[in-house]
Amino acid sequence: MNQPLDDAALDQLFRNARTYNGYYDKPVTTEQLHAIWDLMKMGPTSANMLPARLVWCHSSAAKQRLADCAGEGNKEKIIEAPVAVVIGMDQNFHEYLPELFPHTDAKSWFDGDLEGRIQGAMRNSSLQGAYFILAARAIGLDTGPMSGFDNAAADEVFFSDQPSVKSNFISTLGYGDPSTIFDRSPRPAFEKFNAII
C-alpha cells in the first residue's frame, strides 16, 4: 500500500515547482536523461501503448535546429537551455503492442483506424509529457514546456525518417534560474472547477 509523500516531496513535485524560462549554466548529463525516461515510462498509458517518442537536443547544433522551428519568444529559451526536448507521438504505436501489451491482441484494435490511433497517440503522449515533467522534477531538474513552435517544421527536422511520428510539444530542461519565472498564476479552489456527485 502506498504511503503519502512528505511535504518536501510534494513541494518539489507540485507546490514549489515552476515553469522556467531560463537556467543556470550547469550541464545536464546523458545519465540524467536516461533517468528521466526510466521514470516516465512507468506512468500509465492506455493498453501500455507508450506512443511518446522523444528527441533530446543536447548539442548546440540540435538546439539551434529546434530554435529555428520556434516562435520568436521561444528561440532564445531553447538555445540557452542545457537541453531541449521534442515530445513526439507515434501514430503507429499499435505496431509495438504485441510486445508492450502481450495480454491480448491489442494491435487489432487499431489496425485500419488511423483516426483512433491519432486520438490515442495525442492523449497518451500528452500524459507521457506530464510524466516527463514530474520525472525531471523528481531527479532535481526543472522544465519549460511550450507549444510556440511550427509542428510541421519540427516534424521535418526531427522525424523525417519516421513519418508516423508527429511532434506534440517541446520543453527546455535544466537547473531552473528563479530570476526567470513570473509570479505564479492563480490556482482556483476545488469548488470552482470540481463537482462531487
Steps between C-alpha positions, in 0.01 A plus 500: 500500500631844405590742775446877467804697389639750746461874449852539360424255219162658427662844491766378254252331269210745517467786747836672452574369152480752217532537125839658429598740224873473569754283674828511685810422295521148634506197270240228486654157449391220271464289814236743622314473169496122539380539859209717386397244238530214747254677729258641243460170316344355815201737487175346375384527140202335333586134426862593582519656153788735595471712182744775607820526301754743645786680331739651755677801348820498702745653254506866403433404138191298591363777720554750218307275261210488744519875566468556125157332524388709797325832537709808572422496871627144539814495286737638762353279773577192291851605398607595852351197680733212585261265318184538292265210437253425222217284630363323197223243456508192283168458324603143421554412865278195447783323318674464838198375693581128457816576701364766735155354570533124447190408702275513194503595133484873565663581166183390323304767688684769304573337164330706229387768747732795440260747663490288817878468501545876461265560793670235713848627412412860589331416829761256621810685382363803685476284810859389444602863457356571844691202638813648339448823695446318829792264442730794430386668821543176692870477408565866580459667160255758369309535174353764271229331292370699206291475185617812316665328205427383146403134537536422130849652490605310812361177354706553186817569698472235769266229372547496122624141521191402704198639312255350751651713779369854549609758755267568794683765703853602593674582825823639632682319781761592756558656841246781506606857571233650731563847357342385171156404631185707528287531810289188530171526314178433692411146601126477575344338804345156462148634479562708189570218254395182682181317580446200724182316404 
